[in-house]
Amino acid sequence: MGLFYFYNVRKPKQFGYKPIYYDARKEAMEERKLRVKCELGMEISDKEYKPQIRGTFVEGTTHLRRSHLRGYDSRSRQYKNVRLAVILSFLLVALLFLFR
């Protein structure tokens, strides 16, 4: 069910790849410069310098912080969900056999 265009021939869409160059050495140097400037007081920033952002989301939310302090992680939550699904399925099967 294709449409034929004799006068206005459509061209295929071109792939426009623009490579991005990442220089880890340059980024580390900028990070060191910023840290030194903040330590010497040359540059005043309204936000505190954080070299690593890992774990900041958990610290920012109350429910995730509580579960993190209790020792729960995503695997234990998944295990609890699977266990709940298995128990509910067994109860459903038991109810089906009882009321048959």
C-alpha positions as CSV (number, residue, x, y, z in Angstrom):
1,M,0.0,0.0,0.0
2,G,2.7,2.4,-0.9
3,L,2.3,5.7,-2.5
4,F,4.4,6.6,-5.5
5,Y,5.8,10.1,-6.0
6,F,6.9,10.7,-9.6
7,Y,7.4,14.4,-9.4
8,N,8.4,15.0,-5.7
9,V,10.8,12.2,-4.9
10,R,11.5,12.0,-1.2
11,K,15.0,11.7,0.0
12,P,15.9,9.4,2.9
13,K,16.5,11.2,6.2
14,Q,20.2,11.8,6.7
15,F,22.0,10.6,9.8
16,G,23.7,13.5,11.5
17,Y,26.2,12.2,13.9
18,K,28.2,14.9,15.8
19,P,30.9,13.2,18.0
20,I,31.4,14.6,21.4
21,Y,34.9,14.6,22.7
22,Y,35.2,14.0,26.5
23,D,38.5,14.9,28.1
24,A,38.6,13.4,31.6
25,R,42.0,15.0,32.3
26,K,40.7,18.5,31.6
27,E,37.6,17.9,33.7
28,A,39.7,16.7,36.6
29,M,41.9,19.8,36.3
30,E,38.9,22.1,36.3
31,E,37.6,20.3,39.4
32,R,40.9,20.8,41.2
33,K,41.0,24.4,40.3
34,L,37.5,25.0,41.6
35,R,38.3,23.2,44.9
36,V,41.5,25.1,45.4
37,K,39.8,28.5,44.7
38,C,37.0,27.6,47.2
39,E,39.5,26.5,49.8
40,L,41.6,29.7,49.4
41,G,38.5,31.9,49.5
42,M,39.1,33.4,46.1
43,E,35.8,32.3,44.7
44,I,32.7,32.3,46.8
45,S,30.0,29.9,45.8
46,D,26.5,29.8,47.3
47,K,26.5,26.0,47.0
48,E,28.8,23.6,48.8
49,Y,31.3,21.9,46.7
50,K,30.4,18.2,46.2
51,P,32.9,16.2,44.1
52,Q,30.6,13.2,43.9
53,I,26.9,13.1,43.4
54,R,26.4,9.4,44.1
55,G,23.9,9.0,47.0
56,T,22.7,12.6,47.1
57,F,19.2,11.6,45.8
58,V,18.8,9.1,48.7
59,E,19.9,11.7,51.2
60,G,17.5,14.2,49.8
61,T,14.4,12.1,50.2
62,T,13.0,11.1,53.6
63,H,11.5,7.7,52.7
64,L,14.6,6.5,50.8
65,R,16.9,7.8,53.6
66,R,14.9,5.9,56.2
67,S,15.0,2.6,54.2
68,H,18.7,3.1,53.6
69,L,19.4,3.6,57.3
70,R,17.4,0.4,58.0
71,G,19.5,-1.5,55.6
72,Y,17.0,-2.1,52.9
73,D,18.1,-1.9,49.3
74,S,16.4,-2.4,45.9
75,R,17.1,-6.2,46.0
76,S,15.4,-6.6,49.3
77,R,12.4,-4.6,48.2
78,Q,12.2,-6.8,45.0
79,Y,12.5,-9.9,47.2
80,K,9.6,-8.7,49.4
81,N,7.5,-8.0,46.4
82,V,8.1,-11.4,44.9
83,R,7.4,-13.1,48.2
84,L,4.1,-11.1,48.5
85,A,3.1,-12.1,45.0
86,V,3.8,-15.8,45.7
87,I,1.8,-15.7,49.0
88,L,-1.1,-14.1,47.3
89,S,-1.1,-16.6,44.5
90,F,-1.1,-19.5,47.0
91,L,-4.0,-17.9,48.8
92,L,-5.9,-17.5,45.6
93,V,-5.3,-21.1,44.6
94,A,-6.4,-22.3,48.1
95,L,-9.6,-20.2,47.9
96,L,-10.3,-21.7,44.5
97,F,-10.0,-25.2,45.9
98,L,-12.1,-24.4,49.0
99,F,-15.0,-22.9,47.1
100,R,-15.2,-25.4,44.3
